[in-house]
């Protein structure tokens, strides 16, 4: 009787352990892949390469049956931080290299906090890929004038985010 009970408990412990390990592995795989996508985008990889097995390559920046997509609450502070940084930036006197670095940091935190799945994730990924490219361009800008144009495109990027997401 004791051996049967002990065997049953051991078997149950193994099953629970495997389920938790699989769940942790899946979450880690999602995080690792998202970080890899960010690195590829930073390297200005072609858009097709940034969607492999992570987001639906056929996804477009579109509304959810006429409504805005929901952004997970864990991600919102990092989107809001980027918007605050962009809004506070002075085109004429601002340090665009610092802005790019600060936006990149907030973006890295955004990616790490990503728990979205499905179509909403895919559509957000479309917006985010373009947004990350703009941040990367800002970091590489050679002049204040060039940075001014890119900063303006980042403002439009945030407007686009608000057009499709809440």
Buried (B, 14 or more C-beta within 10 A) or exposed (E): EEEEEEEEEEEEEEEEEEEEEEEEEEEEEBBEBBBEBBEBBBEEBEBEEBBEEBBBBEBEBEEEEEEBBEBBEBBBEBBEBBBEBBEEBEBEEBEBEEBBBBBBBBBBBBBBBBEBEEBBBBBBBBBBBBBBBBBBBBBEBEEBEBBBBBBEBBBEBBEBBEEBBE
